[in-house]
Amino acid sequence: PLLRFAHRFSSLMPSRSLIWCLENGVHNSGLLRFWPDPETVPLEFLPAGGTLVVFLSYRFWHEVVPAKRQRLSLTGWFRRR
């Protein structure tokens, strides 16, 4: 993990919108990618309305794919000292 974020133990990402994710057959992203092993292809999770993703951010390389249009997002962390 990146040292500047080493205090982040786990991450929380709520997904509220059912409509925002897919419009006219095009996904607007917000896709969450995990690399359980840096040598492998990432696992990908599409945001689903009414869900909460919680994961151990210190254990996995991860990213959120940039959105193709404006959106509001909320992310939280549990931190260690």
C-alpha angles and dihedrals in degrees: 000000000000110000095225089062097038092112091063105097101176136000130222123203119178118197115203109166122083093179103044097065099062125027125168090348093303121115113226091204131226082152113167117220126196128189106202086180121020089223094060139071111273124255111239129209124189116215111257121197117254095020135119120208115204120178141160099260094186091062103048135050104232144167141183112229111237116261121250092218138021116293142160118239137180127204130176136185139205106218136200125215 
